[in-house]
Amino acid sequence: MVRPGYGEQAAGSDMHTILLIDDDEELCPLLDQFLTGEGFRVDTALDCASGMEALLTGNHDIVILDVMLPDCSGLELLRRLRDQSDIPVLMLTAKGDDIDRVLGLEMGADDYMPKPFLPRELVARLRAVLRRAVKGNDAPRRTQQRIIRVDDLEIDTGARRVLRQGRSVSLTATEYELARVLVSQAGAVVTRERLTMEAMGRDPGPLDRSLDVHISNLRRKLGTSAQGDQRIKTVRGTGYMYAVSTLQH
């Protein structure tokens, strides 16, 4: 079952549309009212089936997806969604459920929020994810272009494209931003704080593992270097470094 927004929607053609997939019938109208007041349009789906139907037939900019749904796991819905779409997804997880958070990020979620959460923090996270997505969608219209090459890896910052040995690598918006920052600083250590802020639009929390999971996904997609080494090195207590054998600008 899909419900249109509960609250009165603000006028304007440039508002982002959110699909909220959550079976909490008390939380959904409260979130809808708050998000509408923040300038979003909101549709609500109460289960996986209606959520997937809405995703395939609607015109949404971002999904808020709860892990616990009545007819299937939100993680399963995320897996099916990622087979068909790269729409940004923010997961809602139970407080303290680290396994669901890590699994969600590994399966392609852009960010997560543990319940209960502060509505204003949710809005900040949504806007950060949307800014990254808009950057990617606007890329073909940009005229400024810079090619960053490190060994067999090339990043075209104008087209927001990553090539490994001449072949395109499919990355999420967050993974692309991480690759761009690390490769542009190849051979130097980039702090966790800078990576989290530039790639995810927020400061890292003391127990936040999001960055590590995104880095793990990026490592897997980039593969090893021609010499068989990891491209992205962990610098304990500091951050990460993209390792190079030769560096070209």
Residue pairs with C-beta under 8 A, 6 or more apart in sequence:
1 45
1 46
1 47
1 50
2 43
2 44
2 45
2 50
2 51
2 53
2 54
3 28
3 43
3 44
3 45
3 46
4 43
4 44
5 32
5 36
5 41
5 42
5 43
5 44
6 28
6 29
6 32
6 33
6 36
6 42
6 44
7 29
7 32
7 33
7 36
7 37
7 42
8 36
9 15
9 36
9 41
10 36
10 39
12 39
15 39
15 40
15 41
16 39
16 40
16 41
16 61
16 62
16 126
16 130
17 40
17 41
17 42
17 43
17 58
17 59
17 60
17 61
18 35
18 40
18 41
18 42
18 43
18 60
18 61
18 62
18 63
18 64
18 126
19 43
19 44
19 45
19 51
19 54
19 55
19 58
19 60
19 62
19 63
19 64
20 28
20 31
20 32
20 35
20 42
20 43
20 44
20 45
20 63
20 64
21 44
21 45
21 46
21 47
21 48
21 51
21 54
21 63
21 64
21 65
21 66
21 69
21 74
21 77
22 28
22 31
22 44
22 46
22 64
22 65
22 66
22 69
22 92
23 46
23 47
23 66
23 68
23 69
23 70
24 66
25 46
28 44
28 46
31 42
31 64
31 119
31 122
32 42
32 44
34 119
34 123
35 42
35 123
35 126
36 42
38 123
40 126
43 54
43 58
43 60
45 51
45 53
45 54
46 70
47 69
47 70
47 71
47 72
48 69
48 71
48 72
48 74
48 76
48 77
49 71
51 63
51 65
51 69
51 77
52 77
52 80
52 81
54 60
55 63
55 81
55 85
55 87
56 84
60 87
61 87
61 88
61 130
61 133
62 87
62 88
62 89
62 90
62 126
62 129
62 130
62 133
63 81
63 87
63 88
63 89
63 90
64 90
64 92
64 122
64 126
65 74
65 77
65 78
65 89
65 90
65 91
65 92
65 109
66 74
66 91
66 92
67 73
67 74
67 75
67 91
67 92
67 93
67 94
67 97
67 100
67 104
68 74
68 94
69 77
74 91
74 92
74 104
75 100
75 103
75 104
75 107
78 89
78 91
78 104
78 107
78 108
78 109
79 107
81 87
81 89
82 107
82 108
86 172
88 110
88 129
88 130
88 132
88 133
88 173
89 108
89 109
89 110
90 109
90 110
90 111
90 112
90 113
90 122
90 125
90 126
90 129
91 100
91 101
91 104
91 109
91 111
91 112
91 113
92 112
92 113
92 114
92 115
92 117
93 100
93 101
93 104
93 112
93 113
93 114
93 115
94 100
94 114
94 115
95 114
95 115
95 116
96 114
97 114
98 209
101 112
101 114
101 209
101 210
102 209
102 213
104 112
105 112
105 210
105 213
105 214
105 217
106 213
106 216
106 217
108 172
110 129
110 132
110 133
110 172
110 173
110 174
111 125
111 128
111 129
111 174
111 200
111 210
112 210
113 121
113 122
113 125
124 202
125 201
125 202
127 201
128 200
128 201
128 202
129 173
129 201
131 201
132 173
132 174
132 177
132 199
132 201
133 173
135 160
135 173
136 160
136 173
136 176
139 158
139 159
139 160
140 159
142 158
143 158
144 157
144 158
145 156
145 157
145 158
145 159
146 156
146 157
146 158
147 154
147 155
147 156
147 157
148 154
148 155
148 157
148 180
148 183
148 184
148 249
149 155
149 248
149 249
150 183
150 186
150 242
150 244
150 246
150 247
150 248
151 225
151 226
151 244
151 245
151 246
152 164
152 165
152 225
152 226
153 162
153 163
153 164
153 183
153 222
153 231
154 162
154 163
154 164
154 166
155 161
155 162
155 163
155 179
155 180
155 183
155 184
156 162
156 163
157 180
160 176
161 168
162 168
162 169
162 171
162 176
162 179
162 222
163 169
164 222
164 223
169 221
169 222
170 221
171 179
171 218
171 221
172 217
174 199
174 200
174 214
175 214
175 217
175 218
175 221
177 198
177 199
177 200
178 195
178 199
178 214
178 215
178 218
179 218
179 222
181 190
181 194
181 195
181 198
181 199
182 190
182 195
182 232
182 240
182 241
182 242
183 242
185 241
185 242
186 241
186 242
186 243
186 244
186 247
187 241
187 242
187 243
187 244
187 247
188 241
189 235
189 238
189 239
189 240
189 241
190 239
190 240
190 241
191 238
191 239
192 204
192 211
192 238
192 239
192 240
193 203
193 204
193 239
194 239
195 211
195 239
195 240
196 202
196 203
196 204
196 208
196 210
196 211
197 203
199 211
199 214
200 210
200 211
200 214
204 210
204 211
215 232
215 240
218 232
219 230
219 231
219 232
222 231
222 232
223 231
224 230
224 231
225 231
225 243
225 245
227 245
229 243
230 243
231 242
231 243
232 240
232 241
232 242
232 243
233 240
233 241
233 242
233 243
234 240
235 241
